[in-house]
Amino acid sequence: MILLTISESIDIETALGMIVLGMTLGTIVTLLIIMSQQKLKKHELNKKINNNSHLYVLDQVNKQLIPFLPEFLERYNPKDARFLGNPIT
């Protein structure tokens, strides 16, 4: 790190070079932060999608098995049950 005392003076080219260097380093750090946040969000989204996929499959299985439960059989005829997730043909 370059420290300047009050008595030292620098020319305009050096000052501009330091400003450009600072802006460049700031931009690089900002881009690295943004990229890491996007990677984290992508990971969280993939995790949520996988969880939802498992829940969806479990829900589909449950809907197919409910007509065979004893409580359902006591009140309804399983032949009359139609799974609404499939098209009615």
NORDAWO-V151257 format. One record per pair of residues at least 4 apart in sequence whose C-alpha atoms are under 6 Angstrom apart, sorted by the first residue. I is the first residue (numbers start at 1). J is the second residue. D is the distance in whole Angstrom. If there is no record, write none. Layout:
# NORDAWO-V151257
i=I j=J d=D
i=I j=J d=D
This chain:
# NORDAWO-V151257
i=52 j=56 d=6
i=62 j=66 d=6
i=67 j=72 d=6
i=67 j=78 d=5
i=72 j=76 d=6
